[in-house]
């Protein structure tokens, strides 16, 4: 999660919502990404999607079997769907997202029993630090 927080701070330095993600397999980092939606002008440029793109050439084909996504904020429906479709083994996230999180908050796409793949999920890892980064970012926006 420490590496994901570094990515989140990179996003924040660009004026982006501070979300960061890292993909690991067997303790080795395969990819990383920061939220870049504003920078790229791309609704798909979430940290998780950027990390998947960064790791794409380091996995065999499109399957991320044995890989774990580590992200500072609970993934949205789009990113949760990418994790399921990419066959990720697990997800670790920091802060829950009660407005858009689809890994237990608003919905639970990554553990939906009707789908052909489910992930092991662990939330709340460094939750306070991840949440504080987001709260401070939005407080600063409101002050401006």
Buried (B, 14 or more C-beta within 10 A) or exposed (E): BEBBBBBBBBBBEEEBBBBBBBBBBEEEBBBBBBBBBEEEEEEEBBBBBBBBEBBBEBBEEEEBEEBBBBBBBBBBBBBBBBBBBBBBBBBBBBBBBEEBBBBBBBBBBBBBEEEEBEBEBEBBBBBEBBBEBBEEBEEEEEEE
